[in-house]
């Protein structure tokens, strides 16, 4: 996403290279990781071109569990002796709201981001809130202590896998209930599985809830 002048990625999935090219993303100041499943992580090498002409390190924010897996699986990036061509990413475990700063020495104002503790089955994962937008992927439960972080949202991006219940993702019915409770001005469902018929499902949703799609652009006032 673009927050002011800053470019911020949430996760680096296997499609991140084609997404970056499709959207013409020319700067990434930071990556906020939600969890360590590989469909959210494995595109990390595709950050390398952001260091070809600009060597400043890029912070990768994550919870403790995610950071531990990243360190052990990507020793050539995060180990004591990184591979010389590796992306110059720097792991930062976060538990509280944190600033994301420009890595381009251009005076672009920093942006405050807030990790939101969620459960993906039994697994502790993060959602993120930046301004009046929250992005909650891969979630099956919002613990009560995290709920107040989701007040006064313009846009909620929320996991909704499929009509049938699933142990680690919200179903459509559950996601509609959660969206109702949170009451964002607009909610977009993401992470739908391949057999969801987009147009049919969209018609069944309340007016303020939509299915996301590749290339969807959402604008949120500061
Ligand atoms: Zn996952």
Boltz pocket constraint, residues with backbone or C-beta under 6 A from the ligand:
constraints:
  - pocket:
      binder: B
      contacts: [[A, 35], [A, 37], [A, 120], [A, 138]]
      max_distance: 6.0
